[in-house]
Amino acid sequence: MKPNSKYFEKIRIRPDRKAGAEPEAPRCQWDGCEQPAPHRAPVGRDREGEYFRFCFEHVREYNKNYNYFSGLKDGEIARFQKEAMTGHRPTWKIGSGGTGHAAADFAPFRSGHAAYYRRLGDPFNLFGDAKAEARKPAVRRLKPLEAKALETLGLGENATGAEIKARYKTLVKRHHPDANGGDRGSEARLRDVLQAYRLLKQAGLC
């Protein structure tokens, strides 16, 4: 482009500022103060977003005496603080949905619910059959004394109540003094069987 081109006439040039010059700050709004006011201070309640401009000394003095709740009664202050916990938004009881009626049950549509996957389909059974899982008997974890009692009766940890009772009757008949001629060793064994059966019965296993 030539220096004397007609396009130069259409170029707008922003006037240069003096080197190192900064925009002037507004004057302090404190009565009688002529200092620059780079600091802002809130005007007050119901005038959010509006600010006074003060110098450092006067903004510190203003903030020291500032009270957002000035002129409010104690009850109004307490209500404001309570509503502030929810961001001053309306609230309602859980399940009412804000209408006073019970909220619809969206539990089956939550991503973690088995019905959600059944609705989408699970051809490879990645998530398992919920009904089959429900039909499985609950596996009870035995306490150490319960496991020792079953071991005393010669049974495994998965023994049923009927098996425990049948085994108990068999051992009582075998180690009863009338059946073994008063053998002392048999009496000690019978005592262990009786204690083991009593513990399992108290635990609800038989």
MILOMAR-375568 format. One record per residue (C-alpha): residue in one letter; x, z, y; residue number from 1. Coordinates in steps of 0.2 Angstrom, whole numbers, plus 5000, padded with zeros to 4 digits. Example, Ala and Ser with C-alpha at 12.3 -4.5 7.8 and 13.67 -1.06 7.14 Angstrom:
<rs>
<resn A c1 5062 c3 5039 c2 4978 resi 1>
<resn S c1 5068 c3 5036 c2 4995 resi 2>
</rs>
This chain:
<rs>
<resn M c1 5000 c3 5000 c2 5000 resi 1>
<resn K c1 5006 c3 4995 c2 5017 resi 2>
<resn P c1 5009 c3 5009 c2 5030 resi 3>
<resn N c1 4997 c3 5000 c2 5042 resi 4>
<resn S c1 4983 c3 4997 c2 5029 resi 5>
<resn K c1 4965 c3 4999 c2 5034 resi 6>
<resn Y c1 4963 c3 5012 c2 5020 resi 7>
<resn F c1 4973 c3 5025 c2 5029 resi 8>
<resn E c1 4959 c3 5027 c2 5042 resi 9>
<resn K c1 4947 c3 5033 c2 5029 resi 10>
<resn I c1 4959 c3 5047 c2 5022 resi 11>
<resn R c1 4954 c3 5065 c2 5028 resi 12>
<resn I c1 4969 c3 5076 c2 5030 resi 13>
<resn R c1 4966 c3 5095 c2 5030 resi 14>
<resn P c1 4975 c3 5103 c2 5045 resi 15>
<resn D c1 4990 c3 5112 c2 5040 resi 16>
<resn R c1 4991 c3 5131 c2 5042 resi 17>
<resn K c1 5005 c3 5140 c2 5049 resi 18>
<resn A c1 5018 c3 5145 c2 5036 resi 19>
<resn G c1 5015 c3 5162 c2 5029 resi 20>
<resn A c1 4998 c3 5164 c2 5039 resi 21>
<resn E c1 4984 c3 5173 c2 5029 resi 22>
<resn P c1 4966 c3 5173 c2 5033 resi 23>
<resn E c1 4960 c3 5186 c2 5045 resi 24>
<resn A c1 4951 c3 5201 c2 5037 resi 25>
<resn P c1 4935 c3 5207 c2 5045 resi 26>
<resn R c1 4935 c3 5222 c2 5056 resi 27>
<resn C c1 4931 c3 5239 c2 5049 resi 28>
<resn Q c1 4912 c3 5243 c2 5051 resi 29>
<resn W c1 4916 c3 5262 c2 5054 resi 30>
<resn D c1 4910 c3 5266 c2 5071 resi 31>
<resn G c1 4924 c3 5265 c2 5083 resi 32>
<resn C c1 4937 c3 5258 c2 5071 resi 33>
<resn E c1 4946 c3 5242 c2 5075 resi 34>
<resn Q c1 4957 c3 5241 c2 5059 resi 35>
<resn P c1 4956 c3 5226 c2 5047 resi 36>
<resn A c1 4943 c3 5230 c2 5032 resi 37>
<resn P c1 4950 c3 5222 c2 5016 resi 38>
<resn H c1 4940 c3 5235 c2 5005 resi 39>
<resn R c1 4922 c3 5234 c2 5000 resi 40>
<resn A c1 4909 c3 5249 c2 4998 resi 41>
<resn P c1 4892 c3 5247 c2 4991 resi 42>
<resn V c1 4877 c3 5249 c2 5003 resi 43>
<resn G c1 4866 c3 5259 c2 4992 resi 44>
<resn R c1 4851 c3 5259 c2 4980 resi 45>
<resn D c1 4839 c3 5244 c2 4980 resi 46>
<resn R c1 4853 c3 5234 c2 4989 resi 47>
<resn E c1 4864 c3 5230 c2 4975 resi 48>
<resn G c1 4876 c3 5216 c2 4978 resi 49>
<resn E c1 4878 c3 5221 c2 4997 resi 50>
<resn Y c1 4893 c3 5229 c2 5003 resi 51>
<resn F c1 4901 c3 5237 c2 5019 resi 52>
<resn R c1 4918 c3 5232 c2 5024 resi 53>
<resn F c1 4930 c3 5247 c2 5028 resi 54>
<resn C c1 4948 c3 5250 c2 5031 resi 55>
<resn F c1 4958 c3 5261 c2 5018 resi 56>
<resn E c1 4955 c3 5277 c2 5027 resi 57>
<resn H c1 4936 c3 5275 c2 5030 resi 58>
<resn V c1 4932 c3 5267 c2 5013 resi 59>
<resn R c1 4940 c3 5283 c2 5005 resi 60>
<resn E c1 4929 c3 5294 c2 5017 resi 61>
<resn Y c1 4914 c3 5284 c2 5013 resi 62>
<resn N c1 4916 c3 5285 c2 4994 resi 63>
<resn K c1 4919 c3 5303 c2 4995 resi 64>
<resn N c1 4902 c3 5306 c2 5002 resi 65>
<resn Y c1 4893 c3 5292 c2 4993 resi 66>
<resn N c1 4878 c3 5297 c2 4982 resi 67>
<resn Y c1 4868 c3 5283 c2 4973 resi 68>
<resn F c1 4853 c3 5295 c2 4970 resi 69>
<resn S c1 4852 c3 5302 c2 4988 resi 70>
<resn G c1 4833 c3 5304 c2 4992 resi 71>
<resn L c1 4827 c3 5304 c2 4974 resi 72>
<resn K c1 4818 c3 5319 c2 4966 resi 73>
<resn D c1 4826 c3 5327 c2 4950 resi 74>
<resn G c1 4812 c3 5319 c2 4939 resi 75>
<resn E c1 4816 c3 5302 c2 4945 resi 76>
<resn I c1 4834 c3 5304 c2 4943 resi 77>
<resn A c1 4831 c3 5310 c2 4925 resi 78>
<resn R c1 4820 c3 5295 c2 4921 resi 79>
<resn F c1 4833 c3 5283 c2 4929 resi 80>
<resn Q c1 4847 c3 5290 c2 4918 resi 81>
<resn K c1 4836 c3 5289 c2 4902 resi 82>
<resn E c1 4831 c3 5271 c2 4906 resi 83>
<resn A c1 4850 c3 5267 c2 4909 resi 84>
<resn M c1 4853 c3 5271 c2 4891 resi 85>
<resn T c1 4844 c3 5255 c2 4886 resi 86>
<resn G c1 4849 c3 5245 c2 4901 resi 87>
<resn H c1 4832 c3 5248 c2 4910 resi 88>
<resn R c1 4823 c3 5237 c2 4897 resi 89>
<resn P c1 4807 c3 5242 c2 4888 resi 90>
<resn T c1 4808 c3 5250 c2 4871 resi 91>
<resn W c1 4796 c3 5254 c2 4857 resi 92>
<resn K c1 4795 c3 5263 c2 4841 resi 93>
<resn I c1 4804 c3 5255 c2 4826 resi 94>
<resn G c1 4792 c3 5244 c2 4816 resi 95>
<resn S c1 4779 c3 5241 c2 4830 resi 96>
<resn G c1 4787 c3 5226 c2 4838 resi 97>
<resn G c1 4781 c3 5231 c2 4855 resi 98>
<resn T c1 4763 c3 5228 c2 4851 resi 99>
<resn G c1 4758 c3 5244 c2 4843 resi 100>
<resn H c1 4756 c3 5235 c2 4826 resi 101>
<resn A c1 4767 c3 5236 c2 4811 resi 102>
<resn A c1 4781 c3 5223 c2 4811 resi 103>
<resn A c1 4781 c3 5210 c2 4798 resi 104>
<resn D c1 4792 c3 5213 c2 4783 resi 105>
<resn F c1 4807 c3 5200 c2 4785 resi 106>
<resn A c1 4817 c3 5209 c2 4771 resi 107>
<resn P c1 4815 c3 5195 c2 4758 resi 108>
<resn F c1 4822 c3 5182 c2 4771 resi 109>
<resn R c1 4838 c3 5192 c2 4775 resi 110>
<resn S c1 4854 c3 5184 c2 4768 resi 111>
<resn G c1 4858 c3 5198 c2 4757 resi 112>
<resn H c1 4842 c3 5199 c2 4748 resi 113>
<resn A c1 4839 c3 5192 c2 4730 resi 114>
<resn A c1 4823 c3 5184 c2 4735 resi 115>
<resn Y c1 4832 c3 5173 c2 4748 resi 116>
<resn Y c1 4843 c3 5165 c2 4735 resi 117>
<resn R c1 4828 c3 5163 c2 4723 resi 118>
<resn R c1 4819 c3 5154 c2 4737 resi 119>
<resn L c1 4834 c3 5142 c2 4739 resi 120>
<resn G c1 4837 c3 5141 c2 4721 resi 121>
<resn D c1 4852 c3 5146 c2 4710 resi 122>
<resn P c1 4855 c3 5133 c2 4697 resi 123>
<resn F c1 4872 c3 5140 c2 4692 resi 124>
<resn N c1 4866 c3 5158 c2 4692 resi 125>
<resn L c1 4880 c3 5163 c2 4705 resi 126>
<resn F c1 4870 c3 5177 c2 4711 resi 127>
<resn G c1 4863 c3 5183 c2 4694 resi 128>
<resn D c1 4845 c3 5186 c2 4689 resi 129>
<resn A c1 4838 c3 5201 c2 4698 resi 130>
<resn K c1 4824 c3 5204 c2 4685 resi 131>
<resn A c1 4837 c3 5204 c2 4671 resi 132>
<resn E c1 4848 c3 5216 c2 4681 resi 133>
<resn A c1 4833 c3 5228 c2 4684 resi 134>
<resn R c1 4829 c3 5228 c2 4665 resi 135>
<resn K c1 4846 c3 5234 c2 4660 resi 136>
<resn P c1 4846 c3 5252 c2 4657 resi 137>
<resn A c1 4856 c3 5263 c2 4669 resi 138>
<resn V c1 4873 c3 5268 c2 4663 resi 139>
<resn R c1 4875 c3 5286 c2 4665 resi 140>
<resn R c1 4893 c3 5293 c2 4668 resi 141>
<resn L c1 4896 c3 5308 c2 4658 resi 142>
<resn K c1 4903 c3 5324 c2 4665 resi 143>
<resn P c1 4919 c3 5331 c2 4656 resi 144>
<resn L c1 4909 c3 5345 c2 4647 resi 145>
<resn E c1 4895 c3 5333 c2 4641 resi 146>
<resn A c1 4908 c3 5321 c2 4634 resi 147>
<resn K c1 4917 c3 5335 c2 4625 resi 148>
<resn A c1 4900 c3 5341 c2 4618 resi 149>
<resn L c1 4896 c3 5324 c2 4611 resi 150>
<resn E c1 4914 c3 5324 c2 4603 resi 151>
<resn T c1 4910 c3 5340 c2 4595 resi 152>
<resn L c1 4895 c3 5333 c2 4587 resi 153>
<resn G c1 4905 c3 5318 c2 4582 resi 154>
<resn L c1 4895 c3 5306 c2 4593 resi 155>
<resn G c1 4901 c3 5293 c2 4606 resi 156>
<resn E c1 4897 c3 5293 c2 4624 resi 157>
<resn N c1 4882 c3 5280 c2 4622 resi 158>
<resn A c1 4873 c3 5291 c2 4609 resi 159>
<resn T c1 4854 c3 5292 c2 4612 resi 160>
<resn G c1 4844 c3 5308 c2 4612 resi 161>
<resn A c1 4837 c3 5304 c2 4595 resi 162>
<resn E c1 4854 c3 5302 c2 4588 resi 163>
<resn I c1 4860 c3 5318 c2 4596 resi 164>
<resn K c1 4845 c3 5328 c2 4588 resi 165>
<resn A c1 4848 c3 5320 c2 4571 resi 166>
<resn R c1 4866 c3 5324 c2 4571 resi 167>
<resn Y c1 4863 c3 5342 c2 4577 resi 168>
<resn K c1 4851 c3 5345 c2 4562 resi 169>
<resn T c1 4863 c3 5338 c2 4550 resi 170>
<resn L c1 4877 c3 5349 c2 4556 resi 171>
<resn V c1 4867 c3 5365 c2 4557 resi 172>
<resn K c1 4861 c3 5362 c2 4539 resi 173>
<resn R c1 4879 c3 5359 c2 4533 resi 174>
<resn H c1 4887 c3 5374 c2 4542 resi 175>
<resn H c1 4874 c3 5387 c2 4540 resi 176>
<resn P c1 4880 c3 5403 c2 4531 resi 177>
<resn D c1 4866 c3 5401 c2 4518 resi 178>
<resn A c1 4873 c3 5384 c2 4513 resi 179>
<resn N c1 4891 c3 5388 c2 4512 resi 180>
<resn G c1 4893 c3 5405 c2 4505 resi 181>
<resn G c1 4897 c3 5414 c2 4522 resi 182>
<resn D c1 4913 c3 5404 c2 4525 resi 183>
<resn R c1 4921 c3 5411 c2 4542 resi 184>
<resn G c1 4927 c3 5394 c2 4547 resi 185>
<resn S c1 4910 c3 5386 c2 4545 resi 186>
<resn E c1 4903 c3 5400 c2 4556 resi 187>
<resn A c1 4915 c3 5395 c2 4570 resi 188>
<resn R c1 4911 c3 5377 c2 4568 resi 189>
<resn L c1 4892 c3 5381 c2 4568 resi 190>
<resn R c1 4894 c3 5391 c2 4585 resi 191>
<resn D c1 4903 c3 5376 c2 4593 resi 192>
<resn V c1 4889 c3 5364 c2 4587 resi 193>
<resn L c1 4875 c3 5376 c2 4594 resi 194>
<resn Q c1 4884 c3 5377 c2 4611 resi 195>
<resn A c1 4887 c3 5358 c2 4612 resi 196>
<resn Y c1 4869 c3 5355 c2 4608 resi 197>
<resn R c1 4863 c3 5368 c2 4621 resi 198>
<resn L c1 4874 c3 5360 c2 4634 resi 199>
<resn L c1 4867 c3 5342 c2 4631 resi 200>
<resn K c1 4849 c3 5348 c2 4631 resi 201>
<resn Q c1 4852 c3 5357 c2 4648 resi 202>
<resn A c1 4859 c3 5340 c2 4654 resi 203>
<resn G c1 4844 c3 5331 c2 4649 resi 204>
<resn L c1 4853 c3 5320 c2 4636 resi 205>
<resn C c1 4842 c3 5325 c2 4622 resi 206>
</rs>
